[in-house]
Amino acid sequence: MNWQPIETAPIPEFIPDKWYSISFRCLVSSGSDVTMATYSYTQKGKGRWQSSLGYNINPTYWMPLPTPPDRKLI
């Protein structure tokens, strides 16, 4: 997986009846910081990136979340 420009992130279109649902999760970066983020919409259809803590952010790069490791019972 390589970092890609944020403009290439596959953002789904706004759906008025489901504006509150998280539409896209990925890793994002704005230089030196990397965080998991979501792309979601406000009730009025304004899209925004938010960190996993709920802060609005302006990332410049993105990459898909990696596949989680297999879960093994010990």
N, CA, C and O atoms as CSV, one atom per row, in Angstrom:
chain,resi,resn,atom,element,x,y,z
A,1,MET,N,N,0.837,-1.188,0.000
A,1,MET,CA,C,0.000,0.000,0.000
A,1,MET,C,C,0.879,1.248,0.000
A,1,MET,O,O,1.805,1.369,0.802
A,2,ASN,N,N,0.583,2.152,-0.891
A,2,ASN,CA,C,1.327,3.409,-0.973
A,2,ASN,C,C,0.415,4.581,-0.660
A,2,ASN,O,O,-0.797,4.519,-0.863
A,3,TRP,N,N,1.022,5.648,-0.162
A,3,TRP,CA,C,0.268,6.877,0.088
A,3,TRP,C,C,-0.171,7.465,-1.238
A,3,TRP,O,O,0.588,7.479,-2.208
A,4,GLN,N,N,-1.407,7.953,-1.272
A,4,GLN,CA,C,-1.964,8.545,-2.479
A,4,GLN,C,C,-2.490,9.942,-2.160
A,4,GLN,O,O,-2.874,10.202,-1.020
A,5,PRO,N,N,-2.517,10.845,-3.135
A,5,PRO,CA,C,-3.056,12.185,-2.887
A,5,PRO,C,C,-4.501,12.102,-2.403
A,5,PRO,O,O,-5.266,11.258,-2.871
A,6,ILE,N,N,-4.870,12.960,-1.483
A,6,ILE,CA,C,-6.206,12.927,-0.877
A,6,ILE,C,C,-7.305,13.093,-1.925
A,6,ILE,O,O,-8.418,12.603,-1.736
A,7,GLU,N,N,-7.005,13.771,-3.017
A,7,GLU,CA,C,-8.006,13.972,-4.076
A,7,GLU,C,C,-8.421,12.662,-4.739
A,7,GLU,O,O,-9.452,12.617,-5.410
A,8,THR,N,N,-7.639,11.597,-4.565
A,8,THR,CA,C,-7.961,10.315,-5.196
A,8,THR,C,C,-8.735,9.381,-4.267
A,8,THR,O,O,-9.066,8.266,-4.668
A,9,ALA,N,N,-9.029,9.803,-3.046
A,9,ALA,CA,C,-9.771,8.960,-2.098
A,9,ALA,C,C,-11.175,8.691,-2.641
A,9,ALA,O,O,-11.830,9.610,-3.133
A,10,PRO,N,N,-11.646,7.441,-2.557
A,10,PRO,CA,C,-12.961,7.084,-3.099
A,10,PRO,C,C,-14.102,7.508,-2.175
A,10,PRO,O,O,-14.599,6.705,-1.386
A,11,ILE,N,N,-14.506,8.751,-2.273
A,11,ILE,CA,C,-15.527,9.305,-1.391
A,11,ILE,C,C,-16.913,9.058,-1.987
A,11,ILE,O,O,-17.180,9.460,-3.120
A,12,PRO,N,N,-17.795,8.400,-1.233
A,12,PRO,CA,C,-19.142,8.173,-1.751
A,12,PRO,C,C,-19.974,9.454,-1.790
A,12,PRO,O,O,-19.666,10.430,-1.106
A,13,GLU,N,N,-20.999,9.434,-2.576
A,13,GLU,CA,C,-21.852,10.618,-2.692
A,13,GLU,C,C,-22.715,10.802,-1.445
A,13,GLU,O,O,-22.928,9.861,-0.681
A,14,PHE,N,N,-23.197,11.994,-1.254
A,14,PHE,CA,C,-24.058,12.347,-0.129
A,14,PHE,C,C,-25.433,11.721,-0.317
A,14,PHE,O,O,-26.033,11.839,-1.385
A,15,ILE,N,N,-25.932,11.052,0.725
A,15,ILE,CA,C,-27.281,10.476,0.716
A,15,ILE,C,C,-28.057,11.150,1.842
A,15,ILE,O,O,-27.774,10.888,3.011
A,16,PRO,N,N,-29.027,12.011,1.529
A,16,PRO,CA,C,-29.731,12.782,2.557
A,16,PRO,C,C,-30.298,11.952,3.703
A,16,PRO,O,O,-30.254,12.386,4.854
A,17,ASP,N,N,-30.828,10.771,3.413
A,17,ASP,CA,C,-31.433,9.950,4.469
A,17,ASP,C,C,-30.405,9.269,5.369
A,17,ASP,O,O,-30.749,8.784,6.447
A,18,LYS,N,N,-29.144,9.229,4.932
A,18,LYS,CA,C,-28.105,8.554,5.713
A,18,LYS,C,C,-26.911,9.473,5.945
A,18,LYS,O,O,-25.773,9.007,5.995
A,19,TRP,N,N,-27.154,10.758,6.084
A,19,TRP,CA,C,-26.066,11.728,6.237
A,19,TRP,C,C,-25.214,11.443,7.455
A,19,TRP,O,O,-24.034,11.794,7.459
A,20,TYR,N,N,-25.758,10.822,8.489
A,20,TYR,CA,C,-25.075,10.608,9.759
A,20,TYR,C,C,-24.160,9.378,9.745
A,20,TYR,O,O,-23.368,9.200,10.671
A,21,SER,N,N,-24.248,8.540,8.733
A,21,SER,CA,C,-23.429,7.328,8.721
A,21,SER,C,C,-22.016,7.646,8.233
A,21,SER,O,O,-21.813,8.526,7.396
A,22,ILE,N,N,-21.058,6.917,8.772
A,22,ILE,CA,C,-19.664,7.083,8.343
A,22,ILE,C,C,-19.539,6.463,6.967
A,22,ILE,O,O,-19.917,5.309,6.761
A,23,SER,N,N,-19.014,7.222,6.033
A,23,SER,CA,C,-19.014,6.741,4.668
A,23,SER,C,C,-17.691,6.155,4.205
A,23,SER,O,O,-17.675,5.370,3.256
A,24,PHE,N,N,-16.570,6.513,4.848
A,24,PHE,CA,C,-15.292,6.028,4.351
A,24,PHE,C,C,-14.252,6.145,5.456
A,24,PHE,O,O,-14.080,7.222,6.028
A,25,ARG,N,N,-13.556,5.054,5.765
A,25,ARG,CA,C,-12.490,5.048,6.774
A,25,ARG,C,C,-11.172,4.712,6.108
A,25,ARG,O,O,-11.116,3.859,5.222
A,26,CYS,N,N,-10.101,5.384,6.537
A,26,CYS,CA,C,-8.784,5.106,5.992
A,26,CYS,C,C,-7.722,5.716,6.900
A,26,CYS,O,O,-8.046,6.353,7.902
A,27,LEU,N,N,-6.465,5.522,6.550
A,27,LEU,CA,C,-5.380,6.223,7.209
A,27,LEU,C,C,-5.133,7.499,6.425
A,27,LEU,O,O,-5.178,7.490,5.195
A,28,VAL,N,N,-4.873,8.598,7.125
A,28,VAL,CA,C,-4.577,9.862,6.452
A,28,VAL,C,C,-3.334,10.486,7.061
A,28,VAL,O,O,-2.940,10.173,8.184
A,29,SER,N,N,-2.727,11.379,6.285
A,29,SER,CA,C,-1.537,12.084,6.740
A,29,SER,C,C,-1.549,13.494,6.183
A,29,SER,O,O,-2.032,13.744,5.079
A,30,SER,N,N,-1.006,14.407,6.970
A,30,SER,CA,C,-0.844,15.777,6.479
A,30,SER,C,C,0.622,16.180,6.588
A,30,SER,O,O,0.944,17.354,6.772
A,31,GLY,N,N,1.489,15.211,6.474
A,31,GLY,CA,C,2.920,15.475,6.579
A,31,GLY,C,C,3.558,14.516,7.554
A,31,GLY,O,O,3.905,13.392,7.193
A,32,SER,N,N,3.715,14.956,8.794
A,32,SER,CA,C,4.401,14.120,9.777
A,32,SER,C,C,3.454,13.267,10.614
A,32,SER,O,O,3.898,12.291,11.218
A,33,ASP,N,N,2.171,13.598,10.670
A,33,ASP,CA,C,1.214,12.843,11.486
A,33,ASP,C,C,0.428,11.859,10.639
A,33,ASP,O,O,0.087,12.142,9.491
A,34,VAL,N,N,0.142,10.694,11.222
A,34,VAL,CA,C,-0.713,9.693,10.575
A,34,VAL,C,C,-1.802,9.325,11.567
A,34,VAL,O,O,-1.523,9.082,12.741
A,35,THR,N,N,-3.036,9.284,11.098
A,35,THR,CA,C,-4.157,8.918,11.964
A,35,THR,C,C,-5.212,8.194,11.155
A,35,THR,O,O,-5.252,8.305,9.930
A,36,MET,N,N,-6.069,7.450,11.844
A,36,MET,CA,C,-7.217,6.872,11.185
A,36,MET,C,C,-8.275,7.967,11.105
A,36,MET,O,O,-8.483,8.706,12.067
A,37,ALA,N,N,-8.930,8.069,9.977
A,37,ALA,CA,C,-9.916,9.128,9.788
A,37,ALA,C,C,-11.125,8.596,9.045
A,37,ALA,O,O,-11.100,7.509,8.468
A,38,THR,N,N,-12.175,9.384,9.074
A,38,THR,CA,C,-13.389,9.072,8.333
A,38,THR,C,C,-13.760,10.269,7.467
A,38,THR,O,O,-13.444,11.416,7.784
A,39,TYR,N,N,-14.425,9.972,6.388
A,39,TYR,CA,C,-15.013,11.032,5.584
A,39,TYR,C,C,-16.507,10.902,5.775
A,39,TYR,O,O,-17.082,9.847,5.506
A,40,SER,N,N,-17.136,11.960,6.236
A,40,SER,CA,C,-18.575,11.920,6.475
A,40,SER,C,C,-19.191,13.257,6.129
A,40,SER,O,O,-18.494,14.210,5.781
A,41,TYR,N,N,-20.490,13.314,6.227
A,41,TYR,CA,C,-21.234,14.499,5.821
A,41,TYR,C,C,-22.007,15.102,6.988
A,41,TYR,O,O,-22.370,14.411,7.940
A,42,THR,N,N,-22.248,16.404,6.892
A,42,THR,CA,C,-23.154,17.058,7.830
A,42,THR,C,C,-24.576,16.833,7.330
A,42,THR,O,O,-24.774,16.320,6.229
A,43,GLN,N,N,-25.549,17.208,8.119
A,43,GLN,CA,C,-26.951,17.037,7.737
A,43,GLN,C,C,-27.279,17.816,6.469
A,43,GLN,O,O,-28.175,17.435,5.716
A,44,LYS,N,N,-26.554,18.907,6.232
A,44,LYS,CA,C,-26.816,19.729,5.049
A,44,LYS,C,C,-25.987,19.304,3.841
A,44,LYS,O,O,-26.048,19.951,2.796
A,45,GLY,N,N,-25.207,18.215,3.970
A,45,GLY,CA,C,-24.476,17.695,2.826
A,45,GLY,C,C,-23.053,18.171,2.679
A,45,GLY,O,O,-22.412,17.885,1.667
A,46,LYS,N,N,-22.539,18.892,3.660
A,46,LYS,CA,C,-21.140,19.327,3.567
A,46,LYS,C,C,-20.237,18.179,4.012
A,46,LYS,O,O,-20.349,17.695,5.138
A,47,GLY,N,N,-19.338,17.747,3.121
A,47,GLY,CA,C,-18.421,16.660,3.437
A,47,GLY,C,C,-17.198,17.175,4.175
A,47,GLY,O,O,-16.770,18.314,3.986
A,48,ARG,N,N,-16.635,16.298,5.033
A,48,ARG,CA,C,-15.445,16.703,5.792
A,48,ARG,C,C,-14.689,15.465,6.256
A,48,ARG,O,O,-15.262,14.391,6.438
A,49,TRP,N,N,-13.396,15.645,6.440
A,49,TRP,CA,C,-12.550,14.621,7.038
A,49,TRP,C,C,-12.520,14.859,8.533
A,49,TRP,O,O,-12.400,15.996,8.989
A,50,GLN,N,N,-12.631,13.763,9.306
A,50,GLN,CA,C,-12.539,13.864,10.755
A,50,GLN,C,C,-11.586,12.798,11.277
A,50,GLN,O,O,-11.574,11.665,10.797
A,51,SER,N,N,-10.784,13.185,12.272
A,51,SER,CA,C,-9.896,12.217,12.916
A,51,SER,C,C,-10.728,11.229,13.711
A,51,SER,O,O,-11.928,11.430,13.903
A,52,SER,N,N,-10.094,10.167,14.171
A,52,SER,CA,C,-10.809,9.171,14.970
A,52,SER,C,C,-11.298,9.754,16.292
A,52,SER,O,O,-12.146,9.151,16.950
A,53,LEU,N,N,-10.781,10.915,16.693
A,53,LEU,CA,C,-11.235,11.607,17.907
A,53,LEU,C,C,-12.346,12.612,17.621
A,53,LEU,O,O,-12.851,13.254,18.542
A,54,GLY,N,N,-12.731,12.755,16.350
A,54,GLY,CA,C,-13.835,13.638,15.990
A,54,GLY,C,C,-13.449,15.051,15.599
A,54,GLY,O,O,-14.324,15.894,15.400
A,55,TYR,N,N,-12.148,15.331,15.483
A,55,TYR,CA,C,-11.705,16.666,15.070
A,55,TYR,C,C,-11.714,16.792,13.552
A,55,TYR,O,O,-11.330,15.854,12.854
A,56,ASN,N,N,-12.143,17.926,13.039
A,56,ASN,CA,C,-12.045,18.176,11.604
A,56,ASN,C,C,-10.573,18.326,11.249
A,56,ASN,O,O,-9.828,19.016,11.945
A,57,ILE,N,N,-10.155,17.681,10.165
A,57,ILE,CA,C,-8.754,17.720,9.745
A,57,ILE,C,C,-8.675,17.980,8.249
A,57,ILE,O,O,-9.673,17.866,7.537
A,58,ASN,N,N,-7.488,18.331,7.779
A,58,ASN,CA,C,-7.253,18.598,6.357
A,58,ASN,C,C,-6.071,17.762,5.876
A,58,ASN,O,O,-4.970,18.284,5.700
A,59,PRO,N,N,-6.297,16.462,5.663
A,59,PRO,CA,C,-5.193,15.614,5.231
A,59,PRO,C,C,-4.791,15.898,3.794
A,59,PRO,O,O,-5.563,16.456,3.015
A,60,THR,N,N,-3.560,15.500,3.456
A,60,THR,CA,C,-3.068,15.671,2.093
A,60,THR,C,C,-2.851,14.335,1.390
A,60,THR,O,O,-2.752,14.286,0.164
A,61,TYR,N,N,-2.775,13.238,2.175
A,61,TYR,CA,C,-2.568,11.905,1.618
A,61,TYR,C,C,-3.452,10.901,2.342
A,61,TYR,O,O,-3.885,11.141,3.469
A,62,TRP,N,N,-3.719,9.771,1.687
A,62,TRP,CA,C,-4.530,8.714,2.279
A,62,TRP,C,C,-4.009,7.363,1.827
A,62,TRP,O,O,-3.299,7.260,0.827
A,63,MET,N,N,-4.371,6.324,2.575
A,63,MET,CA,C,-4.168,4.939,2.152
A,63,MET,C,C,-5.232,4.084,2.826
A,63,MET,O,O,-5.696,4.425,3.914
A,64,PRO,N,N,-5.629,2.972,2.195
A,64,PRO,CA,C,-6.638,2.108,2.799
A,64,PRO,C,C,-6.135,1.556,4.136
A,64,PRO,O,O,-4.930,1.449,4.362
A,65,LEU,N,N,-7.061,1.212,5.003
A,65,LEU,CA,C,-6.684,0.547,6.244
A,65,LEU,C,C,-6.088,-0.810,5.901
A,65,LEU,O,O,-6.584,-1.491,5.003
A,66,PRO,N,N,-5.036,-1.212,6.600
A,66,PRO,CA,C,-4.470,-2.532,6.317
A,66,PRO,C,C,-5.418,-3.639,6.773
A,66,PRO,O,O,-6.287,-3.419,7.617
A,67,THR,N,N,-5.243,-4.805,6.215
A,67,THR,CA,C,-6.035,-5.961,6.632
A,67,THR,C,C,-5.628,-6.335,8.050
A,67,THR,O,O,-4.436,-6.449,8.336
A,68,PRO,N,N,-6.586,-6.526,8.937
A,68,PRO,CA,C,-6.230,-6.885,10.314
A,68,PRO,C,C,-5.595,-8.277,10.366
A,68,PRO,O,O,-5.866,-9.109,9.499
A,69,PRO,N,N,-4.767,-8.534,11.357
A,69,PRO,CA,C,-4.163,-9.861,11.459
A,69,PRO,C,C,-5.216,-10.907,11.797
A,69,PRO,O,O,-6.281,-10.591,12.328
A,70,ASP,N,N,-4.898,-12.157,11.479
A,70,ASP,CA,C,-5.807,-13.250,11.847
A,70,ASP,C,C,-5.928,-13.318,13.362
A,70,ASP,O,O,-4.948,-13.173,14.093
A,71,ARG,N,N,-7.123,-13.537,13.798
A,71,ARG,CA,C,-7.358,-13.641,15.239
A,71,ARG,C,C,-7.167,-15.089,15.663
A,71,ARG,O,O,-7.853,-15.988,15.175
A,72,LYS,N,N,-6.238,-15.300,16.568
A,72,LYS,CA,C,-5.955,-16.657,17.038
A,72,LYS,C,C,-6.231,-16.728,18.518
A,72,LYS,O,O,-5.803,-15.861,19.280
A,73,LEU,N,N,-6.935,-17.743,18.924
A,73,LEU,CA,C,-7.191,-17.945,20.341
A,73,LEU,C,C,-5.990,-18.629,20.971
A,73,LEU,O,O,-5.408,-19.558,20.411
A,74,ILE,N,N,-5.643,-18.148,22.135
A,74,ILE,CA,C,-4.467,-18.719,22.824
A,74,ILE,C,C,-4.924,-19.764,23.810
A,74,ILE,O,O,-4.100,-20.369,24.496
